[in-house]
């Protein structure tokens, strides 16, 4: 068995600009999965199934499928028998290993299963910093109400056409974009996520996985010269095997080591707060409909974005004040 280590923290950006553009943040998932695919191993993660409009757990060993797996998905995944298939795959491929990526709760359940099956050492587990997962049932009702159920060709919750801090959420139907901003705001506002997410035990730095990845929110306040409007990944190395994998991706990334304090953000300190009007939201969904909620539950700014804008504004005011003639007269 491998040993856990004191978590090591890195700010990471892929060297390939196209990878960053098509990733949620800095391309950490692509860098990690490329190693496994090039070595003849496989990757397991959640992918949006356009045939049935569900997020599903899948095992794959090709770049094309991996590319489909990139990007944030604000919908609860349907694991179904995915973990069972993963165990079968490991038993059927004794000379190959797996990189498995998922939420903290998914990876903890899988870790216990793999340890019980004595297969843990053949899987590197990567969990991501998670705000929560919205109801898959709500998603089905939402796209049905919009008239796009079964018609979506492409889905993106974090397109960075403006920049990383202002993502655009949309679905493509027959080449035309359909905004899903309201569903995204229900996620950010915490109204639509599972109740268990408000009491999540995985909102901390130390985890039982090998690597934790996510957006490095606040990077401009920690390493200003490393900040990037297209995104920076946060990578927390949790084990010796995680560090060994990190060593293998160094040629494809640029990185900076940080302290644990530097990387702290809301979902590394505590679960999301349950909105006071959450019950009202679900009541309104059932009694007043989705269109009513689209109009009345909106314009929610994520905590990390508010903090970023507030700090930026304070710095701007401070600079103007320092250079003002009034200040110099004091």
N, C-alpha and C positions, 0 to 999 in steps of 0.2 A: 504493500500500500504506500501511496505517496503521502507526504506530510503537507499540512497547510502552513503557510508562512505569514508573516506580518504583511498585510496588503501593501503592494507597491502601486503608486498612482502615476499615470501618464496622460498627457494631452497628446492626441494623435491625429495626424492628417495623412491621407493617402497621397502618394506622389502624383497619381493620375487625376487630373482635374475632372475628367468625365466621370470617374468613379465617385468623386465627392458630389458632383452635380446630381447623380442618380441615387445618392444615399441619403438617409435621414440626417446624418451629421457629417462626420469626417471620413467615412469609408472603412471603419474598423472591421465590420462584419465581412466585407469583401476581402480584406487583407488576410483575415484568419481563415476563411473558407478556401481561399486560393491555395493555401498550403496543403490542405487535406485533399483537394481535388487533384492537384499536381502530383501528389504522392500516391495516387490510386486509391485513396480512401473515399469516404462519403460524408455527406452533411445531412442533418435532420433539422428542420425548422418549419415554421408555419407559412403557408402560401395561400393567397386568395384564389379560390376556385371559381372561375367565371361561369362555369356551367350551372352551378347551384347557388352562387353568391354566398359562399361560406368561407371562413378561414379554417384551413385544415392542416394537420400535421403530416409532413411527408418526408421520405428519405430519398435522396437523389445524389448522383455522382457526375453531373454535367453542369457546365458553366451557364448554359441557357436557362435551366430551371433555377439555378442559384440566383441569377439576375432577377428572375420573377419574384424571388423571396425577399429582395431588398426593399427597404422602406417600412415606415411605421404602419401598423394596422390597429385602428382603435376599436376593434370588434373582438369579442370573446371568441377564442379559438375552439373548434370542435376536435378534441383529441381522439374521441371514439376509441378504436383499438390501436391507435398509433404507437403507444408504448409497447404493446404486445408485439407488434410488427417489428419494432426496433430490437427487442430481445431476440426474436426469430432471426433477424438479419445478422446480428452479431454471432449467433450460433452457427448460421449457415455460411458465414464468411470469417472463419477463425484467424485469418492472416490480415484482416483489414480492420481499421479503426473508424470511429465516428466522431464528428464534431456536432454537438447538439446545442441548439440555441433556443431559448424560450424565456418566459417570465420566471420570476423567483419561485413562485408557488409550483409551477410546472416542473422546474428543475429540481426542487426539493423532493417532490414525489418520485421523479425518475431516479434521483440519486439513491433513495431508499430501495427502490425496486432493483436497480443494478447491483447494489451491494448484496442484496439478498440472493441474486442470481449469480454472484461472483463474476460480474462483468464490468464493474466500475472502472477498472484500470484501462479498459479499451475504449472508453468514451471520455472526451474532454467536454465538460459542461460549461456553457457560457450563458449567463442570465443577463437580462438588460434592466436598466433602471426604468421602473414602470409607474405610471400615474394611475393605472387601473385599466379595466376592460369594460367596454360598454356591452349591453345586452345584445346578443346575436338576434334574439327575437325582435327587439326594437329596430335593428338594422333591416330585417326583412320587411317589417311594416313600413319603414321609412322609404325604402326604394320602391316598394309597391305603390305607396301613396304618390311618389314622384313619377310613376309610370316607367321606371327604368329597370325593374326587376327582370332578370333574364336577358337584358339587353346591353349590359355593361361590357365594354371592350378593354377598358383600362381604369384602374382606380388608384388615386394618390391622395393621401392625407397631408403630406408635407412637401409639396412642390416648392422649390426655392427660387422661383423666377424673380421674386422681389428680393428676398434674402432669407437667411436662416431664421432670423427672429420673426419674420412675417410670412409664415408658410401659407400656401394656397391649397385648399382642399377641393378636389373635383373628381368627377367620373367622366369617362368618355363613352358616348353612345353614337355609333356610326360616324366617328371622327369629330363630333361636336362635344364641347365641354359642357357639363352640367354641374353647377355649384352644389357642394354638399357642406358648405360652410356652417350651416345651422347644426347639423349633426356633430360636426367637429367641435362646435362651441358647447354643445350638451356634454361632450366628453371633458373638455377643459374645465367647464363649470362644475363638474362632479355630479351632475344630476343623473346621468345615465349609466354610471359605472355600478358594478356589483356592490352589494352591501358589505361583503367580506373585505373589499378593498379599503374600506375606511378603518379597518383594524388589521392591516397587513403587517405581518411580522418580518417582512424582508426589506423594509425601508431602513437599511443601515449599510455601512460600508463592509463589515465582515460578513461573509457568506460562505456556504458550503460548496460553492461551485469552484471552477478553476479560474475563470475570468468573468468580470462584470463589465459590460459596456453601456454606453449611453451618450447623450449630448453633454458636452462640457459647458453648461450654462455658467456664465460669469467669467469666462476665460479672459475677457477684455479687462477685468479688474485684477486678475492674477498674473497673467503673462500677456500684456497688451500687444507686444510685437508678434505674438503667435496667433492672435485672434484672426478670424477669417469670416467675412460676411456669408460665405457659403457653408460654414459649419466646421466644428472641431469635435472630435470624439473624445470621450473620457474612457480610459481603460484602467480597470483596477485588477491587478494580478493577485489571485487568492491562493494559489498553490504552486508547488515546484513544477508540476507539469504545465501549469498555465504559463509560468515564466519561460519554460523551454519552448513553448509555442510562440511566445512573444519574441524570443531570440530569432526565430525563423522568419518573422515578418519584417524585420528591421530594414531589409533592403527595399521594401515596397512602401515604407512610410517615413515621415519625419515626425519626431516626437520630442517631448520635454518631460522630465520627471518633476513631479509636484509633491507637496505634502498632502496628507489626508485633510487637513484643515482647508487647504486651497480648493479642494474639489467639492466641499459640502454644498448641497443644494436641497431644496425641500424634500424630495423623495429619497434622500440619503439620510434624513433625520427623523422623519415621521410620515405616517400615512396621510393621504389627502383628508381634509376636513369634510364631514358630511354637510352639504348645504342645508340651511334651516328650512328651505322650501322644497326639499327633495320629495317629500310625500305629496306636496301640492303639484309638483311637476308630473308625477305619475298619475295623479288624479286628473289633471288637465289633459294628459295624453289620452286617457280612456274616455273622458267625458266631453272634452272640447276639441280633441283631435290634434293631429300632427301640425297642421298649418297654423293653428292658434299658438302652439308651443314654439314654432319657428319664429313667430313674430314677437313673442313675449319672453323667451329665454334665450338671450343672445348678448352679443357684445361683451363676452367674458374674456378678460386678459389673464393668461397664465401667470402664476406667482413669479416664476423666474423672469418672465418678460417685464413685469411691473418693476421688479427690483432693478433689472438692467436699465430701464428707462429712467427710473428715479435717480439712481446713482449717476447716470450720464448727465441728467439735468442739473443735479447738485454741482457736479464738477464744472459744467458750463457756466453756471452762475458764479461759482467761486473764482474762475478765471477772469470773468468780466469785472467782478468786484475788485480783484487784485490789481488789475490794470486801469481801473477808473481813477480819474483825477481826485474824486472825493476821498478814496482810500489813501492816496498818496499824501494828502494833506494832514492825515491823522498823526 
